[in-house]
Amino acid sequence: MMNTSTINIINSISLIAMGIWGYIDVSSVTALIPTFFGVALILCTNGLKKENKMISHVAVLLTLLILGALVGMRLPKSIDQGGIGLVRVLVMIGTSAVAMLFFINSFIKARRNKS
Protein backbone atom coordinates (compact mmCIF):
# COMPACT_ATOMS: atom_id res chain seq x y z
CA MET A 1 0.00 0.00 0.00
CA MET A 2 1.22 3.47 -0.83
CA ASN A 3 1.73 5.67 2.20
CA THR A 4 3.94 8.63 3.01
CA SER A 5 6.98 6.54 3.91
CA THR A 6 6.72 4.45 0.73
CA ILE A 7 6.28 7.45 -1.57
CA ASN A 8 9.10 9.21 0.30
CA ILE A 9 11.42 6.27 -0.48
CA ILE A 10 10.35 6.32 -4.15
CA ASN A 11 10.93 10.09 -4.34
CA SER A 12 14.29 9.77 -2.56
CA ILE A 13 15.49 7.07 -4.95
CA SER A 14 14.34 9.17 -7.90
CA LEU A 15 16.21 12.25 -6.64
CA ILE A 16 19.36 10.26 -5.85
CA ALA A 17 19.40 8.37 -9.15
CA MET A 18 18.51 11.33 -11.38
CA GLY A 19 21.04 13.54 -9.57
CA ILE A 20 23.86 11.03 -10.00
CA TRP A 21 22.88 10.45 -13.64
CA GLY A 22 22.85 14.22 -14.20
CA TYR A 23 26.28 14.56 -12.62
CA ILE A 24 27.69 11.78 -14.80
CA ASP A 25 26.08 13.36 -17.87
CA VAL A 26 27.15 16.99 -17.35
CA SER A 27 29.98 16.80 -14.76
CA SER A 28 28.52 19.68 -12.76
CA VAL A 29 28.50 19.44 -8.97
CA THR A 30 25.17 21.30 -8.87
CA ALA A 31 23.59 18.27 -10.56
CA LEU A 32 24.14 16.48 -7.23
CA ILE A 33 21.83 18.84 -5.29
CA PRO A 34 18.81 16.52 -5.79
CA THR A 35 20.99 13.62 -4.61
CA PHE A 36 21.70 15.39 -1.31
CA PHE A 37 17.99 16.12 -0.87
CA GLY A 38 17.22 12.46 -1.68
CA VAL A 39 19.67 11.25 0.97
CA ALA A 40 18.21 13.66 3.56
CA LEU A 41 14.68 12.52 2.67
CA ILE A 42 15.55 8.84 2.89
CA LEU A 43 16.90 9.50 6.39
CA CYS A 44 13.40 10.76 7.30
CA THR A 45 11.75 7.45 6.40
CA ASN A 46 11.80 5.86 9.88
CA GLY A 47 10.31 9.01 11.39
CA LEU A 48 7.57 8.98 8.76
CA LYS A 49 6.81 5.32 9.53
CA LYS A 50 6.52 6.19 13.22
CA GLU A 51 4.34 9.22 12.35
CA ASN A 52 6.79 11.59 14.05
CA LYS A 53 5.40 15.10 13.49
CA MET A 54 8.76 16.84 13.51
CA ILE A 55 10.31 14.44 10.99
CA SER A 56 7.17 14.63 8.84
CA HIS A 57 7.43 18.40 8.71
CA VAL A 58 11.15 18.22 7.85
CA ALA A 59 10.36 15.79 5.01
CA VAL A 60 7.61 18.08 3.72
CA LEU A 61 9.91 21.11 3.88
CA LEU A 62 12.72 19.32 2.03
CA THR A 63 10.29 18.01 -0.60
CA LEU A 64 8.76 21.46 -1.06
CA LEU A 65 12.20 23.08 -1.37
CA ILE A 66 13.45 20.65 -4.02
CA LEU A 67 10.13 20.78 -5.89
CA GLY A 68 10.24 24.58 -5.91
CA ALA A 69 13.85 24.62 -7.07
CA LEU A 70 13.17 22.08 -9.80
CA VAL A 71 10.09 23.89 -11.12
CA GLY A 72 11.31 27.44 -10.62
CA MET A 73 14.98 27.23 -11.51
CA ARG A 74 15.84 24.00 -13.29
CA LEU A 75 12.77 23.35 -15.45
CA PRO A 76 13.00 26.56 -17.54
CA LYS A 77 16.68 25.86 -18.31
CA SER A 78 15.95 22.22 -19.12
CA ILE A 79 13.10 23.20 -21.44
CA ASP A 80 15.47 25.52 -23.32
CA GLN A 81 18.16 22.82 -23.53
CA GLY A 82 15.79 19.90 -24.18
CA GLY A 83 17.12 16.38 -24.38
CA ILE A 84 17.43 13.75 -21.68
CA GLY A 85 18.11 16.39 -19.02
CA LEU A 86 14.52 17.54 -19.39
CA VAL A 87 13.32 13.98 -18.84
CA ARG A 88 15.38 13.73 -15.64
CA VAL A 89 13.92 16.98 -14.33
CA LEU A 90 10.37 15.92 -15.19
CA VAL A 91 10.84 12.60 -13.38
CA MET A 92 12.08 14.39 -10.25
CA ILE A 93 9.24 16.94 -10.43
CA GLY A 94 6.73 14.13 -10.87
CA THR A 95 7.86 12.07 -7.90
CA SER A 96 8.26 15.15 -5.69
CA ALA A 97 4.79 16.42 -6.61
CA VAL A 98 3.22 13.04 -5.85
CA ALA A 99 5.10 12.94 -2.53
CA MET A 100 3.76 16.41 -1.67
CA LEU A 101 0.21 15.25 -2.42
CA PHE A 102 0.66 12.25 -0.13
CA PHE A 103 2.07 14.46 2.63
CA ILE A 104 -0.80 16.93 2.34
CA ASN A 105 -3.35 14.10 2.34
CA SER A 106 -1.66 12.60 5.41
CA PHE A 107 -1.81 15.93 7.26
CA ILE A 108 -5.48 16.34 6.37
CA LYS A 109 -6.28 12.84 7.67
CA ALA A 110 -4.31 13.46 10.86
CA ARG A 111 -6.19 16.72 11.41
CA ARG A 112 -9.57 15.00 10.91
CA ASN A 113 -8.65 12.20 13.30
CA LYS A 114 -7.59 14.75 15.89
CA SER A 115 -10.98 16.50 15.86
ChimeraX commands (.cxc) that place a marker at each C-alpha (Angstrom):
marker #1 position 0.00,0.00,0.00 radius 0.5
marker #1 position 1.22,3.47,-0.83 radius 0.5
marker #1 position 1.73,5.67,2.20 radius 0.5
marker #1 position 3.94,8.63,3.01 radius 0.5
marker #1 position 6.98,6.54,3.91 radius 0.5
marker #1 position 6.72,4.45,0.73 radius 0.5
marker #1 position 6.28,7.45,-1.57 radius 0.5
marker #1 position 9.10,9.21,0.30 radius 0.5
marker #1 position 11.42,6.27,-0.48 radius 0.5
marker #1 position 10.35,6.32,-4.15 radius 0.5
marker #1 position 10.93,10.09,-4.34 radius 0.5
marker #1 position 14.29,9.77,-2.56 radius 0.5
marker #1 position 15.49,7.07,-4.95 radius 0.5
marker #1 position 14.34,9.17,-7.90 radius 0.5
marker #1 position 16.21,12.25,-6.64 radius 0.5
marker #1 position 19.36,10.26,-5.85 radius 0.5
marker #1 position 19.40,8.37,-9.15 radius 0.5
marker #1 position 18.51,11.33,-11.38 radius 0.5
marker #1 position 21.04,13.54,-9.57 radius 0.5
marker #1 position 23.86,11.03,-10.00 radius 0.5
marker #1 position 22.88,10.45,-13.64 radius 0.5
marker #1 position 22.85,14.22,-14.20 radius 0.5
marker #1 position 26.28,14.56,-12.62 radius 0.5
marker #1 position 27.69,11.78,-14.80 radius 0.5
marker #1 position 26.08,13.36,-17.87 radius 0.5
marker #1 position 27.15,16.99,-17.35 radius 0.5
marker #1 position 29.98,16.80,-14.76 radius 0.5
marker #1 position 28.52,19.68,-12.76 radius 0.5
marker #1 position 28.50,19.44,-8.97 radius 0.5
marker #1 position 25.17,21.30,-8.87 radius 0.5
marker #1 position 23.59,18.27,-10.56 radius 0.5
marker #1 position 24.14,16.48,-7.23 radius 0.5
marker #1 position 21.83,18.84,-5.29 radius 0.5
marker #1 position 18.81,16.52,-5.79 radius 0.5
marker #1 position 20.99,13.62,-4.61 radius 0.5
marker #1 position 21.70,15.39,-1.31 radius 0.5
marker #1 position 17.99,16.12,-0.87 radius 0.5
marker #1 position 17.22,12.46,-1.68 radius 0.5
marker #1 position 19.67,11.25,0.97 radius 0.5
marker #1 position 18.21,13.66,3.56 radius 0.5
marker #1 position 14.68,12.52,2.67 radius 0.5
marker #1 position 15.55,8.84,2.89 radius 0.5
marker #1 position 16.90,9.50,6.39 radius 0.5
marker #1 position 13.40,10.76,7.30 radius 0.5
marker #1 position 11.75,7.45,6.40 radius 0.5
marker #1 position 11.80,5.86,9.88 radius 0.5
marker #1 position 10.31,9.01,11.39 radius 0.5
marker #1 position 7.57,8.98,8.76 radius 0.5
marker #1 position 6.81,5.32,9.53 radius 0.5
marker #1 position 6.52,6.19,13.22 radius 0.5
marker #1 position 4.34,9.22,12.35 radius 0.5
marker #1 position 6.79,11.59,14.05 radius 0.5
marker #1 position 5.40,15.10,13.49 radius 0.5
marker #1 position 8.76,16.84,13.51 radius 0.5
marker #1 position 10.31,14.44,10.99 radius 0.5
marker #1 position 7.17,14.63,8.84 radius 0.5
marker #1 position 7.43,18.40,8.71 radius 0.5
marker #1 position 11.15,18.22,7.85 radius 0.5
marker #1 position 10.36,15.79,5.01 radius 0.5
marker #1 position 7.61,18.08,3.72 radius 0.5
marker #1 position 9.91,21.11,3.88 radius 0.5
marker #1 position 12.72,19.32,2.03 radius 0.5
marker #1 position 10.29,18.01,-0.60 radius 0.5
marker #1 position 8.76,21.46,-1.06 radius 0.5
marker #1 position 12.20,23.08,-1.37 radius 0.5
marker #1 position 13.45,20.65,-4.02 radius 0.5
marker #1 position 10.13,20.78,-5.89 radius 0.5
marker #1 position 10.24,24.58,-5.91 radius 0.5
marker #1 position 13.85,24.62,-7.07 radius 0.5
marker #1 position 13.17,22.08,-9.80 radius 0.5
marker #1 position 10.09,23.89,-11.12 radius 0.5
marker #1 position 11.31,27.44,-10.62 radius 0.5
marker #1 position 14.98,27.23,-11.51 radius 0.5
marker #1 position 15.84,24.00,-13.29 radius 0.5
marker #1 position 12.77,23.35,-15.45 radius 0.5
marker #1 position 13.00,26.56,-17.54 radius 0.5
marker #1 position 16.68,25.86,-18.31 radius 0.5
marker #1 position 15.95,22.22,-19.12 radius 0.5
marker #1 position 13.10,23.20,-21.44 radius 0.5
marker #1 position 15.47,25.52,-23.32 radius 0.5
marker #1 position 18.16,22.82,-23.53 radius 0.5
marker #1 position 15.79,19.90,-24.18 radius 0.5
marker #1 position 17.12,16.38,-24.38 radius 0.5
marker #1 position 17.43,13.75,-21.68 radius 0.5
marker #1 position 18.11,16.39,-19.02 radius 0.5
marker #1 position 14.52,17.54,-19.39 radius 0.5
marker #1 position 13.32,13.98,-18.84 radius 0.5
marker #1 position 15.38,13.73,-15.64 radius 0.5
marker #1 position 13.92,16.98,-14.33 radius 0.5
marker #1 position 10.37,15.92,-15.19 radius 0.5
marker #1 position 10.84,12.60,-13.38 radius 0.5
marker #1 position 12.08,14.39,-10.25 radius 0.5
marker #1 position 9.24,16.94,-10.43 radius 0.5
marker #1 position 6.73,14.13,-10.87 radius 0.5
marker #1 position 7.86,12.07,-7.90 radius 0.5
marker #1 position 8.26,15.15,-5.69 radius 0.5
marker #1 position 4.79,16.42,-6.61 radius 0.5
marker #1 position 3.22,13.04,-5.85 radius 0.5
marker #1 position 5.10,12.94,-2.53 radius 0.5
marker #1 position 3.76,16.41,-1.67 radius 0.5
marker #1 position 0.21,15.25,-2.42 radius 0.5
marker #1 position 0.66,12.25,-0.13 radius 0.5
marker #1 position 2.07,14.46,2.63 radius 0.5
marker #1 position -0.80,16.93,2.34 radius 0.5
marker #1 position -3.35,14.10,2.34 radius 0.5
marker #1 position -1.66,12.60,5.41 radius 0.5
marker #1 position -1.81,15.93,7.26 radius 0.5
marker #1 position -5.48,16.34,6.37 radius 0.5
marker #1 position -6.28,12.84,7.67 radius 0.5
marker #1 position -4.31,13.46,10.86 radius 0.5
marker #1 position -6.19,16.72,11.41 radius 0.5
marker #1 position -9.57,15.00,10.91 radius 0.5
marker #1 position -8.65,12.20,13.30 radius 0.5
marker #1 position -7.59,14.75,15.89 radius 0.5
marker #1 position -10.98,16.50,15.86 radius 0.5
marker link #1:1,2 radius 0.2
marker link #1:2,3 radius 0.2
marker link #1:3,4 radius 0.2
marker link #1:4,5 radius 0.2
marker link #1:5,6 radius 0.2
marker link #1:6,7 radius 0.2
marker link #1:7,8 radius 0.2
marker link #1:8,9 radius 0.2
marker link #1:9,10 radius 0.2
marker link #1:10,11 radius 0.2
marker link #1:11,12 radius 0.2
marker link #1:12,13 radius 0.2
marker link #1:13,14 radius 0.2
marker link #1:14,15 radius 0.2
marker link #1:15,16 radius 0.2
marker link #1:16,17 radius 0.2
marker link #1:17,18 radius 0.2
marker link #1:18,19 radius 0.2
marker link #1:19,20 radius 0.2
marker link #1:20,21 radius 0.2
marker link #1:21,22 radius 0.2
marker link #1:22,23 radius 0.2
marker link #1:23,24 radius 0.2
marker link #1:24,25 radius 0.2
marker link #1:25,26 radius 0.2
marker link #1:26,27 radius 0.2
marker link #1:27,28 radius 0.2
marker link #1:28,29 radius 0.2
marker link #1:29,30 radius 0.2
marker link #1:30,31 radius 0.2
marker link #1:31,32 radius 0.2
marker link #1:32,33 radius 0.2
marker link #1:33,34 radius 0.2
marker link #1:34,35 radius 0.2
marker link #1:35,36 radius 0.2
marker link #1:36,37 radius 0.2
marker link #1:37,38 radius 0.2
marker link #1:38,39 radius 0.2
marker link #1:39,40 radius 0.2
marker link #1:40,41 radius 0.2
marker link #1:41,42 radius 0.2
marker link #1:42,43 radius 0.2
marker link #1:43,44 radius 0.2
marker link #1:44,45 radius 0.2
marker link #1:45,46 radius 0.2
marker link #1:46,47 radius 0.2
marker link #1:47,48 radius 0.2
marker link #1:48,49 radius 0.2
marker link #1:49,50 radius 0.2
marker link #1:50,51 radius 0.2
marker link #1:51,52 radius 0.2
marker link #1:52,53 radius 0.2
marker link #1:53,54 radius 0.2
marker link #1:54,55 radius 0.2
marker link #1:55,56 radius 0.2
marker link #1:56,57 radius 0.2
marker link #1:57,58 radius 0.2
marker link #1:58,59 radius 0.2
marker link #1:59,60 radius 0.2
marker link #1:60,61 radius 0.2
marker link #1:61,62 radius 0.2
marker link #1:62,63 radius 0.2
marker link #1:63,64 radius 0.2
marker link #1:64,65 radius 0.2
marker link #1:65,66 radius 0.2
marker link #1:66,67 radius 0.2
marker link #1:67,68 radius 0.2
marker link #1:68,69 radius 0.2
marker link #1:69,70 radius 0.2
marker link #1:70,71 radius 0.2
marker link #1:71,72 radius 0.2
marker link #1:72,73 radius 0.2
marker link #1:73,74 radius 0.2
marker link #1:74,75 radius 0.2
marker link #1:75,76 radius 0.2
marker link #1:76,77 radius 0.2
marker link #1:77,78 radius 0.2
marker link #1:78,79 radius 0.2
marker link #1:79,80 radius 0.2
marker link #1:80,81 radius 0.2
marker link #1:81,82 radius 0.2
marker link #1:82,83 radius 0.2
marker link #1:83,84 radius 0.2
marker link #1:84,85 radius 0.2
marker link #1:85,86 radius 0.2
marker link #1:86,87 radius 0.2
marker link #1:87,88 radius 0.2
marker link #1:88,89 radius 0.2
marker link #1:89,90 radius 0.2
marker link #1:90,91 radius 0.2
marker link #1:91,92 radius 0.2
marker link #1:92,93 radius 0.2
marker link #1:93,94 radius 0.2
marker link #1:94,95 radius 0.2
marker link #1:95,96 radius 0.2
marker link #1:96,97 radius 0.2
marker link #1:97,98 radius 0.2
marker link #1:98,99 radius 0.2
marker link #1:99,100 radius 0.2
marker link #1:100,101 radius 0.2
marker link #1:101,102 radius 0.2
marker link #1:102,103 radius 0.2
marker link #1:103,104 radius 0.2
marker link #1:104,105 radius 0.2
marker link #1:105,106 radius 0.2
marker link #1:106,107 radius 0.2
marker link #1:107,108 radius 0.2
marker link #1:108,109 radius 0.2
marker link #1:109,110 radius 0.2
marker link #1:110,111 radius 0.2
marker link #1:111,112 radius 0.2
marker link #1:112,113 radius 0.2
marker link #1:113,114 radius 0.2
marker link #1:114,115 radius 0.2
view
